[in-house]
Amino acid sequence: MNLALYAAASGMEGQQVNLNAIAHNIANVNTTGFKRSKVEFQDLFYQNGRVVGADAGGGNVVPTGIQIGSGTQVAATAKVFTQGQITQTNESLDLAIRGDGFLEIQKPDGTSAYTRDGSLKVGPDGRITTSNGYPVLGGFQPVPPGTSDIAIAPNGEVTMMTPNGVQNYRIQLVRFNNPAGLQGVGGNLFEETPASGVPEIGNPDEQGFGALLQGYLETSNVNVVEEMVNLILAQRAYEINSKSIQTSDEMLQRLSQLKR
């Protein structure tokens, strides 16, 4: 009876984590470059009343056993790096990545972070930065004062019309073997971890890297309808586990009231 209580309690805890992840996804439905999270569950250990395949005597083997599970646990909250919808903004420094790849960002402590948020800005010193003012690496060069036009091709070729003439250079993207292993740190940024693998630098629209789309932004890959369905399923699962606890409590109460 107590096992049922603990198993149901673990189910309620797991669904609470699931609900938190769903709420986080819905809250970021309009966040540029956001990638939704999904919760993955695993069953807990089993209590074996009779071991499968045990000797039943006379050369016979027990075909089935008695195993009672102990509930569930959250194994991971994995990021889903599917492509978000690409929307047009007509801003010259808005970049959407169609396909695989990240922009490399330099944080204030000098380390690198990575983002799919391509809403770039020009800083006071002409450097290309994020909305938080972090410099964008990957070959971006400062924009000289008086620059009249900036054109960015899908393959990363940049052409700037400056007062001193045309300036050309090429920017690059970064990708990982396991992007789901990246650690989200907020601010639309991800950091490298041992699980993600080392960053690989390459040219856009070549060798599997995504293409750049100037004047567009990648929106969140959250599907509101899907998240609402998941929200209902999590709520019902929570209620069912709560009902299991209530039923177990009633059975224990009935047992404690038995008279000899």
C-alpha positions as CSV (number, residue, x, y, z in Angstrom):
1,M,0.0,0.0,0.0
2,N,2.8,2.4,0.9
3,L,4.4,1.6,-2.4
4,A,1.4,2.9,-4.2
5,L,1.6,6.1,-2.3
6,Y,5.2,6.7,-3.2
7,A,4.7,5.7,-6.8
8,A,1.8,8.1,-7.2
9,A,3.8,10.8,-5.4
10,S,6.7,10.4,-7.9
11,G,4.1,10.7,-10.7
12,M,2.8,13.9,-9.3
13,E,6.3,15.3,-9.0
14,G,7.2,14.3,-12.5
15,Q,4.0,15.9,-13.9
16,Q,4.8,19.1,-12.0
17,V,8.2,19.3,-13.8
18,N,6.4,18.5,-17.1
19,L,3.9,21.4,-16.4
20,N,6.8,23.7,-15.6
21,A,8.5,22.9,-19.0
22,I,5.2,23.4,-20.9
23,A,4.6,26.7,-19.2
24,H,8.1,27.8,-20.1
25,N,7.5,26.9,-23.7
26,I,4.2,28.8,-23.9
27,A,5.8,31.8,-22.2
28,N,8.4,32.0,-24.9
29,V,6.1,31.5,-27.9
30,N,7.2,34.9,-29.2
31,T,10.9,34.7,-28.3
32,T,13.2,34.9,-31.3
33,G,15.1,31.7,-32.0
34,F,13.7,29.9,-28.9
35,K,13.7,26.1,-28.9
36,R,11.0,24.2,-27.0
37,S,11.8,21.7,-24.3
38,K,10.3,18.3,-23.8
39,V,10.4,16.2,-20.6
40,E,11.5,12.6,-20.8
41,F,10.5,10.1,-18.1
42,Q,12.0,6.8,-16.9
43,D,10.5,4.2,-14.6
44,L,12.1,3.6,-11.2
45,F,13.5,0.4,-9.9
46,Y,11.3,-2.7,-9.3
47,Q,10.7,-4.9,-6.3
48,N,10.9,-8.5,-7.3
49,G,8.5,-10.9,-5.5
50,R,9.5,-13.7,-7.8
51,V,12.4,-13.6,-10.2
52,V,11.7,-14.3,-13.9
53,G,13.4,-17.5,-15.0
54,A,13.8,-18.9,-11.5
55,D,14.1,-22.6,-11.0
56,A,10.6,-24.0,-10.3
57,G,11.9,-27.5,-9.6
58,G,11.9,-30.6,-11.7
59,G,13.8,-28.8,-14.5
60,N,11.0,-26.3,-14.9
61,V,11.6,-22.5,-15.1
62,V,9.2,-19.8,-13.9
63,P,7.9,-18.2,-17.1
64,T,6.9,-14.9,-15.5
65,G,7.8,-13.1,-12.3
66,I,6.3,-10.7,-9.9
67,Q,7.6,-7.2,-10.3
68,I,6.1,-4.1,-8.7
69,G,7.4,-0.8,-9.9
70,S,8.2,2.2,-7.7
71,G,7.0,5.0,-9.9
72,T,8.7,7.4,-12.3
73,Q,11.4,10.0,-12.5
74,V,12.4,12.8,-14.9
75,A,15.3,11.6,-17.0
76,A,15.8,14.8,-19.0
77,T,14.4,18.0,-20.2
78,A,15.7,18.0,-23.8
79,K,15.8,20.9,-26.2
80,V,14.1,20.3,-29.5
81,F,16.1,22.0,-32.3
82,T,13.6,21.9,-35.1
83,Q,13.3,24.9,-37.4
84,G,11.1,27.7,-36.2
85,Q,9.0,29.7,-38.6
86,I,10.8,32.4,-40.5
87,T,9.2,35.8,-40.7
88,Q,10.1,38.8,-42.7
89,T,11.2,42.0,-40.9
90,N,13.0,43.9,-43.7
91,E,15.7,45.0,-41.2
92,S,19.1,44.9,-42.8
93,L,20.8,43.3,-39.7
94,D,18.1,40.8,-39.0
95,L,19.4,37.3,-39.9
96,A,17.5,34.0,-39.9
97,I,19.4,30.7,-40.1
98,R,17.5,28.3,-42.4
99,G,19.1,25.0,-41.4
100,D,21.8,23.9,-39.1
101,G,24.1,26.4,-37.2
102,F,24.4,29.1,-34.6
103,L,25.9,32.6,-34.3
104,E,28.9,32.8,-32.0
105,I,28.6,35.4,-29.2
106,Q,31.3,36.8,-26.9
107,K,30.1,37.2,-23.3
108,P,31.4,39.8,-20.9
109,D,33.8,37.3,-19.3
110,G,35.4,36.6,-22.7
111,T,33.9,33.1,-23.2
112,S,31.8,32.2,-26.1
113,A,28.0,31.5,-26.3
114,Y,25.8,30.5,-29.2
115,T,22.4,31.7,-30.4
116,R,19.8,31.4,-33.1
117,D,18.5,34.9,-32.4
118,G,19.6,36.9,-35.4
119,S,18.2,40.3,-34.3
120,L,21.5,42.1,-34.5
121,K,22.4,45.7,-33.8
122,V,25.3,48.1,-34.4
123,G,27.1,49.2,-31.2
124,P,28.5,52.7,-30.6
125,D,31.9,51.5,-31.8
126,G,30.5,50.0,-35.0
127,R,30.7,46.4,-33.8
128,I,27.8,44.1,-34.6
129,T,26.2,43.0,-31.3
130,T,23.2,41.2,-29.9
131,S,20.2,43.0,-28.3
132,N,22.1,42.7,-25.0
133,G,25.2,44.4,-26.4
134,Y,27.3,41.2,-26.7
135,P,29.7,41.3,-29.7
136,V,28.9,38.8,-32.5
137,L,32.0,36.8,-33.6
138,G,32.3,34.6,-36.7
139,G,34.0,37.2,-38.9
140,F,31.7,40.2,-38.4
141,Q,33.6,43.4,-39.0
142,P,32.7,46.9,-37.6
143,V,30.4,49.1,-39.6
144,P,32.2,52.3,-40.5
145,P,30.3,55.6,-39.9
146,G,28.3,56.7,-42.9
147,T,27.8,53.2,-44.3
148,S,24.8,53.4,-46.6
149,D,24.0,49.8,-47.2
150,I,24.8,46.3,-45.9
151,A,24.0,43.2,-48.0
152,I,24.4,39.7,-46.6
153,A,24.1,36.8,-49.0
154,P,22.8,33.3,-48.0
155,N,26.4,32.0,-48.1
156,G,27.6,34.6,-45.6
157,E,29.2,37.1,-48.1
158,V,28.8,40.6,-46.7
159,T,29.0,43.7,-48.9
160,M,29.1,47.2,-47.2
161,M,28.8,50.5,-49.0
162,T,31.1,52.7,-46.9
163,P,32.3,56.3,-47.5
164,N,35.6,54.8,-48.5
165,G,34.1,52.4,-51.1
166,V,32.9,48.8,-51.1
167,Q,34.0,46.5,-48.3
168,N,33.6,42.8,-48.6
169,Y,34.1,39.9,-46.1
170,R,32.5,36.6,-45.1
171,I,30.9,35.5,-41.9
172,Q,30.7,32.0,-40.5
173,L,28.4,29.8,-38.5
174,V,29.0,27.2,-35.7
175,R,27.4,23.8,-35.3
176,F,27.5,20.9,-32.8
177,N,27.3,17.2,-33.2
178,N,24.6,17.1,-30.4
179,P,22.9,20.5,-30.1
180,A,20.5,19.0,-27.5
181,G,23.5,18.8,-25.2
182,L,24.0,22.6,-25.2
183,Q,23.2,24.3,-21.9
184,G,20.7,27.1,-22.0
185,V,21.8,30.1,-19.9
186,G,19.0,32.6,-20.8
187,G,19.1,35.6,-23.0
188,N,18.6,33.3,-26.0
189,L,22.1,31.9,-25.5
190,F,23.5,28.4,-25.2
191,E,26.9,27.3,-23.9
192,E,29.1,24.3,-25.0
193,T,29.1,21.3,-22.7
194,P,30.9,17.9,-22.9
195,A,27.6,16.4,-24.2
196,S,27.3,18.9,-27.1
197,G,30.7,18.2,-28.5
198,V,33.2,20.8,-29.7
199,P,32.0,23.6,-32.0
200,E,32.6,23.2,-35.7
201,I,33.0,26.4,-37.7
202,G,32.0,26.5,-41.3
203,N,30.6,28.7,-44.1
204,P,26.8,29.2,-44.4
205,D,25.0,27.2,-47.1
206,E,28.0,24.8,-47.5
207,Q,28.7,21.3,-46.2
208,G,25.4,21.0,-44.3
209,F,25.5,24.4,-42.7
210,G,22.3,26.5,-42.8
211,A,21.8,29.5,-45.2
212,L,21.5,33.0,-43.9
213,L,18.4,35.0,-44.8
214,Q,18.8,38.8,-44.5
215,G,15.8,40.7,-43.4
216,Y,14.2,37.7,-41.7
217,L,14.0,36.3,-38.2
218,E,13.4,32.7,-36.9
219,T,10.6,32.7,-34.5
220,S,10.1,30.2,-31.7
221,N,9.4,26.6,-32.7
222,V,6.7,26.3,-30.0
223,N,3.3,25.1,-31.4
224,V,0.7,26.6,-29.1
225,V,-1.9,24.0,-30.0
226,E,0.5,21.1,-29.2
227,E,1.5,22.7,-25.9
228,M,-2.1,23.2,-24.9
229,V,-2.8,19.5,-25.6
230,N,0.3,18.5,-23.6
231,L,-0.9,20.8,-20.8
232,I,-4.2,19.0,-20.6
233,L,-2.5,15.6,-20.6
234,A,-0.2,16.7,-17.8
235,Q,-3.1,18.0,-15.8
236,R,-5.1,14.8,-16.2
237,A,-2.0,12.7,-15.3
238,Y,-1.5,14.8,-12.2
239,E,-5.1,14.3,-11.2
240,I,-5.0,10.5,-11.8
241,N,-1.9,10.2,-9.6
242,S,-3.6,12.3,-7.0
243,K,-6.6,9.9,-7.1
244,S,-4.2,7.0,-6.6
245,I,-2.9,8.6,-3.4
246,Q,-6.5,9.2,-2.3
247,T,-7.5,5.6,-3.0
248,S,-4.5,4.2,-1.2
249,D,-5.2,6.5,1.8
250,E,-8.8,5.2,1.9
251,M,-7.7,1.6,1.8
252,L,-5.2,2.2,4.7
253,Q,-8.0,4.0,6.6
254,R,-10.3,1.0,6.1
255,L,-7.6,-1.4,7.2
256,S,-6.8,0.6,10.3
257,Q,-10.5,0.4,11.3
258,L,-10.7,-3.4,11.2
259,K,-11.6,-5.0,14.4
260,R,-10.4,-8.4,15.6
